Amino acid sequence: VVSTQSTWGNQLNFGGINVLFGLDIPDANRIKTVQKLNTNFSSSYGCADKETPLFEALWLCIHEFKSLDKKGFMKRIFLFTQEDDPAHGNKENRDMAIQHAKHLSETVSNTHLTMPTTN
């Protein structure tokens, strides 16, 4: 799941959230694409022109994991962000992100999400 200015591959139609690859066993092509993300991300995928709430990305992850065969995959999430406060001080968005993170921890085998506390 990547966040950019358009929306594609996103079954919940959240704005600015795109699914780069559906969930499946990684292959060489996917690994090469992911390795190149940092070098050409903006030119290939664009950047969001407005804030995309973290809770929407987590909600989409929950939805994607529910569609998998439970025996076929170990479910893991790796969350990368350059934001110290992904909720940008918005308490409602922060609380919803925490709620969805808790739901993910019940759904996903290995979930280690931390959000900084804000005063």
N, C-alpha and C positions, 0 to 999 in steps of 0.2 A: 504494500500500500504506500503510495506516495501522495503528497499534497502539492497540487499545482493550480494554475489558473482555470483549467477546464475540468470537466468531469467525464471519465470513461471507465468502463469495466467495474463500476461501483453499483451494486445491486440496490442499494438504499438511496441512490441519487443524492448523496450529500455533496454540496457544492465544494469544489476545490480538492476533492479526494479522488484519486485515481488508483486503480489496481494495475500495477505494472505486470504482474504475473498472477494467474490463478494459483491456488494452493495445489502443489503437486511435488513429486520427487524432483529435486534439483538435477539439472543436467549441465553439461559444459557450457552451452550457449547462455543459459540463465546466469551461471556464475560469472562468465565474462561480462555480461551486461551489467550486473551488479557492481563488479569491480570498476567499471567505467563510469558509474553514476556520478561520482564526485567531480570528475574532470569535465563532463559536458552536460550536466543536469539542466542548467538553465536554458541552454540552447536547444536541447532535445525535448524537454518536458515543460519548460516555462516555470514561472513562480507565481504563487497566489497573489492576487491584488487586494485581497481582504483576509482577515483573520479566519482561520479554520479551527473551530473548537476541537480540542484534544479528545473530548468525550465522543465526538462523532467518529473519529478514527478508531477509538477503542470499540465503539458499538459495531462498526463495520467488521472489525476483527472477530468479535463474538459471532456475528452473523456468518462470516466465512467459515469459522471453525465448526459451527453447527452443521454445515453442509458436508462435512467430511465423514468418511468411514472411520469410526472411532478406533478400530483395530489397526488401521493401516499407517497411521502417522503419529509421531510424537509432536505434540502441539507446543510451539514456542513462539514468543514474541520478542523481537529486538527493537527497541524504540530509540531512535536517534533524534536529537533535537539540539539546536543551538540556543534555545531559550532556557534561562534559569527559572522562569515562571511561565510555563506554557499556557496558563489561563489568563495571563496579562492582568492580574489583579482582580479578575471577575470571579467573585465568590461562587456564584451560581454555576459557572462553567467548571470551576475547580471541584465543587462538590459533586457535580455530575460525572466528571472524569474519575474521581475517587470511587463513586458508586459503580461505574462500568469496570474499573480496574479490579474491584472486589469480585464482580461477576466473572470477569476473566479468570481470576485466580481459582474460581470454582470450575471453570470450563477447560482451562488450559493446563497442561502438565507442568510446565516450567514458566512461571510468570514472576518477574522481578521488576516491578515498576515502582519508582519513587518520584514523588513530586515535592519540591521544596515548599516549606510552610511559609505563609505570608502573614505579616502582622496587620 
